[in-house]
Amino acid sequence: MSNVSYENRLKELGFTLPAPPKPVANYVPVVRTGNLLFLSGVLPAHEGRLVMTGKLGENLTVEQGVEAARVAVLNGISIVRSEAGSLDRVKRIVKMVGYIASASGFTDQPQVLNGASDLLVSLFGDAGRHARVAVGAAELPRQAPLEIELIVELRSS
């Protein structure tokens, strides 16, 4: 077990977590089974409003997609903290799936999702390295540019 405080690291990196986003339909934001957290899809929203809308390769650049991925993963981390009580309970980020709203011919989904992956590794170090899937999608809810889901392992209490 590491002596690193992820709560302290979050502050050192200059990130402030938003309030956990509320579901927009009939689902829960996270399900816990044993020491695993399964997060529902998380959008790049702030206070319930998307920070941007559109499709990558159509009206959004890769750089804008990277920023949207950072916003979405910070929302996901907020859900994790809310469920676990503290980010210091995180043992590792197991897997991330990212759905990227993509124009025809857009193939830089992995670069977009790096916005979220890089943040997770910056915050959690080796425990933030995860399995991952980056999928191009024709349409996403509310015209979101991307949606991510996470599986996170917690330390035993």
ZAMARGU-4260 file (C-alpha; in steps of 0.2 Angstrom, whole numbers, plus 5000, padded with zeros to 4 digits):
<rodrens>
0) 5000/5000/5000 | 5006/5017/4995 | 5008/5031/5007 | 5003/5044/4994 | 4987/5053/4998
5) 4977/5055/4982 | 4967/5069/4990 | 4983/5079/4993 | 4989/5075/4975 | 4972/5081/4968
10) 4976/5098/4977 | 4994/5098/4971 | 4988/5096/4953 | 4976/5111/4955 | 4960/5101/4952
15) 4944/5104/4962 | 4931/5091/4960 | 4914/5096/4955 | 4898/5089/4965 | 4894/5072/4958
20) 4883/5073/4943 | 4865/5068/4945 | 4858/5055/4934 | 4848/5061/4919 | 4837/5046/4917
25) 4832/5030/4927 | 4849/5023/4933 | 4861/5026/4947 | 4878/5034/4945 | 4888/5020/4953
30) 4885/5002/4958 | 4897/4994/4971 | 4900/4975/4972 | 4913/4970/4984 | 4928/4982/4982
35) 4923/4986/4964 | 4914/5002/4958 | 4906/5002/4941 | 4902/5019/4936 | 4888/5023/4924
40) 4892/5034/4909 | 4899/5051/4913 | 4897/5066/4902 | 4908/5082/4901 | 4896/5093/4911
45) 4898/5106/4924 | 4883/5110/4936 | 4872/5099/4925 | 4876/5108/4908 | 4888/5101/4895
50) 4904/5111/4893 | 4903/5108/4874 | 4892/5099/4862 | 4896/5091/4845 | 4906/5079/4836
55) 4925/5076/4835 | 4931/5079/4817 | 4915/5089/4813 | 4914/5105/4824 | 4926/5100/4838
60) 4945/5098/4837 | 4955/5084/4846 | 4961/5097/4858 | 4943/5101/4863 | 4939/5083/4865
65) 4954/5081/4876 | 4947/5095/4887 | 4930/5087/4887 | 4938/5070/4892 | 4946/5079/4907
70) 4930/5087/4913 | 4921/5070/4911 | 4934/5060/4921 | 4934/5073/4935 | 4915/5070/4936
75) 4919/5052/4937 | 4932/5054/4951 | 4919/5065/4960 | 4907/5050/4960 | 4921/5038/4966
80) 4925/5050/4980 | 4906/5051/4985 | 4904/5032/4985 | 4921/5028/4994 | 4922/5043/5006
85) 4939/5047/5000 | 4950/5045/4985 | 4963/5038/4997 | 4952/5022/4996 | 4956/5019/4978
90) 4967/5004/4975 | 4968/5006/4956 | 4958/5012/4941 | 4954/4995/4932 | 4946/5000/4916
95) 4939/5015/4906 | 4928/5014/4891 | 4926/5030/4881 | 4913/5034/4868 | 4918/5048/4857
100) 4905/5056/4846 | 4914/5056/4829 | 4911/5063/4812 | 4913/5050/4797 | 4931/5047/4795
105) 4937/5053/4812 | 4949/5040/4819 | 4958/5050/4833 | 4947/5043/4847 | 4962/5036/4857
110) 4970/5054/4857 | 4954/5061/4863 | 4953/5049/4877 | 4971/5052/4882 | 4964/5068/4891
115) 4955/5057/4904 | 4969/5043/4904 | 4983/5056/4907 | 4974/5064/4921 | 4971/5047/4930
120) 4989/5043/4928 | 4994/5060/4935 | 4983/5059/4950 | 4985/5040/4954 | 5002/5036/4947
125) 5004/5018/4943 | 4987/5014/4951 | 4979/5025/4938 | 4986/5015/4923 | 4971/5005/4916
130) 4964/4994/4903 | 4954/5005/4890 | 4943/5005/4875 | 4940/5021/4864 | 4925/5019/4853
135) 4918/5031/4840 | 4900/5034/4841 | 4887/5042/4829 | 4877/5051/4842 | 4878/5052/4861
140) 4865/5059/4874 | 4862/5077/4874 | 4874/5080/4859 | 4888/5076/4871 | 4905/5075/4863
145) 4910/5060/4873 | 4904/5049/4887 | 4916/5038/4899 | 4913/5024/4911 | 4925/5018/4924
150) 4928/5002/4934 | 4938/5006/4950 | 4945/4995/4963 | 4944/5001/4981 | 4956/4995/4996
155) 4947/4984/5009 | 4941/4995/5023
</rodrens>
